[in-house]
Amino acid sequence: MFKFLNQMAKNFIEELAWRGMVHDTMPGVEEHLMESMRSAYVGFDPTADSLHIGNLVPIMLLAHYQRCGHKPVALVGGATGMIGDPSGKSSERNLLDEKTLRHNQDAIKNQLAHFLDFESDEANAAVLVNNYDWMKEFSFLDFIRDVGKHITVNYMMSKDSVKNRISSEASEGMSFTEFTYQLVQGYDFLHLYRANSCTIQMGGSDQWGNITTGTELIRRIGSGKGYAITCPLITKSDGSKFGKSEGGNVWLDAKRTSPYKFYQYWLNSSDEDAVKYIKIFTFLTKEDIDALVKEHQEAPHLRVLQKCLAKEITSMVHSDEDFENAEKASNILFSKSFKEDIKTLDEATFLDVFEGVPQAEITKSDIEEGLDMIGALAAKTNFLASNGEARRALKENSVSVNKEKVTEDYKITREDLINDTYVILNKGKRNTYILKVI
């Protein structure tokens, strides 16, 4: 934990800048940060009980902020989650009840605790707040009287998040509920300015309009000064959406996205993306990253950058043990001691490694006296089109059981089972099949 010592603390804006994490800042914010310890907040959408890697950029903003000696405030948008932020959206989202929101809040705090220190006795210990706590007693009449009258409709209509939704042919327009979102988020900033001496709001570049509504309320109602810092929206070099895989979002919760799949997402980054990601999603120093990039450029096929990126972020989000298991699972197909190593994987990771591989079920009685290879490849499973094709493959010495070559007289027994359930068959290098014993 970093205490704030003015002559020693890192310059937060400079730290973000070299990492490529600054899109826009309000004039004067850097000087404001160097004067003393400051509180800044980022809002998180609580519509699920897990954050996903699309949330990692704002999480890293808060983590760097705390490491630079300042006080991070993580706001869970319980009230705004009941409305729906129109920024970057083309349609309205589902609304949640309070019980679900509270559950999601607790889950999100547990995930944030991997990056932020909430338990420290230092002045810059992280704080979690929920805007539902101060919005739930706010009547509609009180809100439009005390807040709404200070912001004109013209001002609200000028925001890109509003203009884009209203002018888009694909959109069905915008409800009044969503139209008022920027006022509610703006009031959050005003409330935190008053209650927590919070003078800065941070977020993605698509949040600039909402954040500046907050700074306007602080100026008009609070007679004070608020600041905005935004970071770029992350894109992938191939044009596909960052944070998405074939299965949808890449979640921080291991139950939604396994540590193995999480690790694989980063390991499969392109060279261009890995150079960008390692600056944004790790705490490695500039010197360490420059050395890694140089090493990677000298031997790109070794994928040094991707391996380091995947290690750092998997260990942070999950644990060192989860990283080690994911790394072992990733290397297992090329392991010289495959038969022993594969048996050390838990079933969930085993299934992740072999996701999409054709499977067939056999019974325990099928292997009691040993299952012959023709049955395993064709007669019992239909992996191969015919018994004749199975015999040809066996004669060509292209068939293996758990990566060990076998002949036609080999029989599969309980000794071959992985996790007492699975057997891996290969025909050549490219064709893999899974036998599942039920």
Secondary structure by P-SEA (a helix, b strand, c coil): cccccccccccaaaaaaaaccccccccaaaaaaaacbbbbbbbbbcccccccccaaaaaaaaaaaaaabbbbbbbcaaaaaaccccccccbbbbbbcaaaaaaaaaaaaaaacccccccccccccbbbbbcccccccccaaaaaacccccccaaaaaacaaaaaaaaccccccccccccaaaaaaaaaaaaaaaacccccccccccaaaaaaaaaaaaaacccbbbbbbbbcccccccccccccccccccccccccccaaaaaaaaaaccaaaaaaaaaccccccaaaaaaaaaaaaaccccaaaaaaaaaaaaaaaccaaaaaaaaaaaacccccaaaaaaaaccaaaaaaaacccbbbbbccccccccccccccccccccccccaaaaaaaaaacccccccccccccbbbccccccccbbbbbbccccbbbbbbcc
